[in-house]
């Protein structure tokens, strides 16, 4: 009997493997789904924390008499924008999109899979980011209630519709830009550019801040009241970008490391370049310009952070050239 078992032991082992494989595969899939959900939830929290960064940056750059107004706008656009995105925006952006222009389902979602809820939360934070960009551009010269109306339109209509063109298809169909091959990994265009264009439209209507220009058109600086808040806000935004770009994988996989190093180097190179350029031109190195440059670098790298190689050699060459010119 023993010799018979030894002779055919490989057959018994094969039977055991075949029996256990489906259960093992199911457990592995469930575990990976749970890990992906945890990573996306953490990333959503990091992106939400960026709202604090925007509030500190914009509040510190404003004059003290307007700081509370700026902070309140940043706080409330998350609140009203979140409700509007749940009611209308998520459906327009990620619902079934047979036309390629906007979604037609998933409005006011009340019954969904666990992943749907996590995905909605993450995308809701992106909508808040697009909206709050407008707050900083129009700081100190827009009424609070008027800003809230604009935040509702951006969160519930403008951002979701453009987002459906580039990222649509979650609920079926494809956005027309996506079908043409448009690629924006984490939102340089979909989030930040849309926020920027809405801000440009707003300031074209509002005009400059009072006292910003002299009678002959000369530029007059309007310094912020607290540079410590500006720096702290810049650091928080930089930290939050870990979730912004890293979470856009929508999965906890091995590509996150490359995405995050590209993100970090983009901010480092931009801030360093701004400082070196100021030195080269014989101008003072301003804290506000350096912080804003780092944020500009983060925005610029966001679209291609998953596909670009870490630009170490190009950064080194740029820094060498800037230093030699000095």
C-alpha positions in Angstrom: 0.0 0.0 0.0 2.8 2.4 0.9 4.6 1.7 -2.4 1.4 2.2 -4.3 0.9 5.6 -2.7 4.5 6.6 -3.3 4.2 5.6 -7.0 1.1 7.7 -7.5 1.8 10.5 -5.0 2.1 13.1 -7.7 -1.4 12.4 -8.8 -2.7 13.0 -5.2 -0.7 16.2 -5.0 -2.2 17.4 -8.3 -5.7 16.7 -7.1 -5.1 18.6 -3.9 -3.8 21.6 -5.8 -6.7 21.6 -8.2 -9.1 21.5 -5.3 -7.5 24.2 -3.3 -6.7 26.6 -6.2 -10.1 28.2 -6.7 -10.4 28.9 -3.0 -6.9 30.3 -2.8 -7.5 32.5 -5.9 -10.7 33.8 -4.4 -8.9 34.7 -1.1 -6.1 36.4 -3.0 -8.6 38.5 -5.1 -10.5 39.5 -2.0 -7.4 40.5 -0.2 -6.1 42.5 -3.1 -9.5 44.3 -3.4 -9.3 45.1 0.3 -5.8 46.5 0.0 -6.8 48.6 -3.1 -9.8 50.0 -1.2 -7.6 50.9 1.8 -5.0 52.6 -0.4 -7.7 54.6 -2.3 -9.4 55.6 1.0 -6.0 56.8 2.4 -5.3 58.7 -0.8 -8.7 60.4 -0.6 -7.9 61.5 2.9 -4.6 63.0 1.7 -6.3 64.8 -1.2 -8.9 66.1 1.3 -6.0 67.4 3.5 -4.9 69.5 0.5 -7.9 71.7 1.2 -6.2 72.7 4.5 -3.1 73.5 2.4 -5.0 75.7 0.0 -6.7 77.5 2.9 -3.4 78.3 4.6 -1.7 79.3 1.4 -4.5 81.5 0.2 -5.2 82.9 3.7 -1.5 83.7 4.3 -1.2 85.5 0.9 -4.3 87.6 1.5 -4.3 90.7 3.7 -5.3 90.1 7.3 -8.7 91.9 6.9 -9.7 89.3 4.2 -8.2 86.2 5.7 -11.3 84.9 7.3 -13.3 85.3 4.1 -10.7 83.3 2.2 -10.7 80.5 4.8 -14.5 80.3 4.9 -14.7 80.0 1.1 -12.2 77.1 1.2 -14.2 75.4 3.9 -17.6 75.8 2.4 -16.7 74.8 -1.2 -15.8 71.3 0.1 -19.2 71.1 1.8 -21.5 72.3 -0.9 -19.3 70.9 -3.7 -19.4 67.4 -2.1 -23.2 67.4 -2.0 -23.5 68.6 -5.6 -20.9 66.1 -6.8 -22.8 63.2 -5.1 -26.2 64.4 -6.5 -25.2 65.3 -10.0 -21.5 65.5 -10.7 -20.5 61.9 -10.2 -23.3 60.7 -12.6 -22.3 63.3 -15.3 -18.6 62.3 -15.0 -18.7 58.6 -14.5 -22.2 57.4 -15.4 -23.0 55.5 -18.5 -21.7 57.7 -21.3 -22.9 56.4 -24.7 -22.7 59.8 -26.4 -19.1 60.5 -25.2 -20.2 63.9 -23.8 -21.7 63.2 -20.4 -22.9 60.4 -18.2 -26.5 59.5 -17.8 -26.6 57.3 -14.7 -25.2 57.0 -11.1 -27.0 60.2 -10.0 -27.5 60.6 -6.2 -26.1 57.1 -5.7 -27.8 55.2 -3.0 -27.0 51.5 -3.8 -23.6 50.5 -5.0 -20.7 48.2 -4.5 -18.1 48.9 -1.8 -15.6 49.9 -4.5 -18.1 52.4 -6.0 -18.3 54.2 -2.7 -14.5 54.4 -2.4 -14.1 55.5 -5.9 -16.7 58.2 -5.5 -15.1 59.6 -2.4 -11.7 59.8 -4.1 -13.2 61.6 -7.1 -15.2 63.9 -4.9 -11.9 65.2 -3.4 -10.7 65.9 -6.9 -13.8 68.0 -7.6 -13.1 70.0 -4.4 -9.6 70.7 -5.6 -10.7 72.0 -9.0 -13.2 74.3 -7.2 -10.9 75.7 -4.6 -8.3 76.8 -7.2 -10.8 79.5 -8.2 -10.9 80.7 -4.6 -7.3 81.7 -4.6 -7.4 83.5 -7.9 -10.4 85.6 -6.9 -9.4 86.2 -3.3 -10.3 89.6 -1.7 -12.7 90.7 -4.5 -15.7 88.4 -4.7 -18.7 88.2 -2.4 -19.0 85.0 -0.3 -22.5 84.0 -1.6 -21.4 84.7 -5.2 -18.4 82.5 -4.8 -20.6 79.6 -3.4 -22.8 79.8 -6.5 -19.8 79.5 -8.7 -18.5 76.6 -6.6 -21.8 74.8 -7.1 -21.6 75.3 -10.9 -18.0 74.1 -11.1 -18.5 71.0 -8.8 -21.8 69.9 -10.2 -21.5 70.9 -13.9 -18.3 72.3 -15.4 -15.8 69.9 -13.9 -17.8 66.7 -14.2 -18.7 67.3 -17.8 -15.1 68.0 -18.9 -14.0 65.1 -16.7 -16.4 62.8 -18.6 -14.8 63.7 -21.9 -11.3 62.7 -20.6 -12.0 60.0 -17.9 -15.6 58.9 -18.6 -16.4 55.2 -19.0 -16.6 54.0 -15.4 -20.3 53.2 -15.9 -20.1 52.3 -19.6 -19.1 54.0 -22.8 -16.2 56.4 -23.3 -15.6 60.1 -23.2 -14.8 61.5 -26.7 -11.4 62.8 -25.7 -10.5 59.5 -24.1 -11.6 57.7 -27.3 -9.2 59.9 -29.3 -6.3 58.8 -27.1 -6.1 61.8 -24.7 -4.1 60.9 -21.6 -4.1 62.8 -18.3 -3.1 60.3 -15.6 -4.0 62.3 -12.5 -5.5 65.6 -13.6 -3.1 68.3 -14.8 -5.8 69.2 -17.3 -8.9 67.7 -16.0 -8.5 69.1 -12.5 -6.0 71.9 -12.4 -6.4 73.4 -15.9 -10.2 73.4 -15.5 -9.9 75.2 -12.2 -7.4 77.6 -13.8 -9.7 78.4 -16.7 -12.7 79.0 -14.5 -10.5 81.3 -12.3 -9.4 83.2 -15.4 -13.0 83.7 -16.5 -13.8 85.0 -13.0 -11.0 87.5 -12.7 -11.6 88.8 -16.2 -15.1 89.8 -15.0 -13.9 91.0 -11.6 -10.7 92.8 -12.6 -7.7 93.3 -10.4 -7.7 94.0 -6.7 -8.0 97.6 -5.7 -4.6 99.2 -5.4 -2.9 96.5 -7.4 -2.0 98.9 -10.2 -1.0 102.6 -10.1 -2.5 105.4 -12.2 0.0 104.7 -15.0 -0.4 100.9 -14.9 2.7 100.3 -12.8 2.5 97.1 -10.7 2.1 97.6 -7.0 2.8 94.6 -4.7 0.1 93.5 -2.3 2.0 91.4 0.3 0.3 88.7 2.2 -0.1 89.0 6.0 1.5 85.7 7.1 4.3 84.0 5.2 4.4 81.2 7.8 1.0 80.1 6.7 2.1 80.2 3.1 5.0 77.9 3.7 2.9 75.5 5.8 0.2 75.5 3.2 2.8 74.7 0.5 4.2 71.8 2.5 0.7 70.4 3.1 -0.2 70.6 -0.6 3.1 68.8 -1.4 2.3 66.1 1.1 -1.3 65.8 -0.2 0.0 65.3 -3.7 1.2 61.8 -2.6 -2.4 60.8 -2.5 -3.4 62.9 -5.5 -1.0 61.2 -7.9 -0.3 58.0 -6.1 -4.0 57.3 -5.6 -4.8 57.7 -9.2 -3.5 54.2 -9.9 -6.8 53.1 -8.3 -4.8 50.1 -7.0 -2.1 49.4 -4.5 0.6 48.2 -7.0 4.3 48.5 -7.7 3.9 51.5 -10.0 3.3 53.8 -7.0 7.0 54.3 -6.2 7.9 55.7 -9.7 4.8 57.9 -9.6 5.7 59.4 -6.3 9.4 60.0 -7.1 8.4 61.8 -10.3 6.0 63.9 -8.3 8.5 64.8 -5.7 11.3 65.6 -8.2 8.8 67.8 -10.2 8.3 70.0 -7.2 11.9 70.0 -6.2 13.1 70.9 -9.7 10.6 73.7 -10.1 11.3 75.4 -6.8 15.0 75.1 -7.3 14.8 76.5 -10.9 12.7 79.5 -9.6 15.3 80.3 -7.0 18.2 80.0 -9.4 16.4 82.1 -12.0 15.9 84.9 -9.5 19.6 84.7 -8.6 20.5 84.8 -12.3 18.3 87.9 -12.9 19.6 89.6 -9.8 16.3 89.6 -8.1 15.5 88.7 -4.5 14.5 85.1 -3.9 11.0 85.4 -2.6 9.3 82.8 -0.4 6.0 83.2 -2.2 7.5 82.7 -5.6 9.4 79.6 -4.5 6.4 78.0 -2.9 4.2 78.8 -5.9 6.9 77.4 -8.2 6.9 74.1 -6.3 3.1 73.8 -6.7 3.5 74.6 -10.4 5.9 71.8 -10.7 3.5 69.4 -9.0 0.7 70.5 -11.4 2.9 70.0 -14.4 4.1 66.5 -13.5 0.6 65.3 -12.6 -0.4 64.3 -16.1 2.6 62.2 -17.0 3.9 61.0 -13.6 3.0 57.4 -14.3 4.8 57.2 -17.7 7.8 59.6 -17.5 11.2 58.4 -16.3 12.6 60.2 -13.2 14.2 63.3 -14.8 17.4 63.1 -12.7 19.8 63.7 -15.5 17.7 66.5 -17.0 17.3 68.2 -13.6 21.1 67.9 -13.0 21.9 69.4 -16.4 19.4 72.3 -15.8 20.8 73.1 -12.4 24.4 73.0 -13.8 23.6 75.4 -16.6 21.8 77.8 -14.2 24.7 77.7 -11.8 27.3 78.3 -14.5 25.3 81.2 -15.8 25.3 82.8 -12.4 
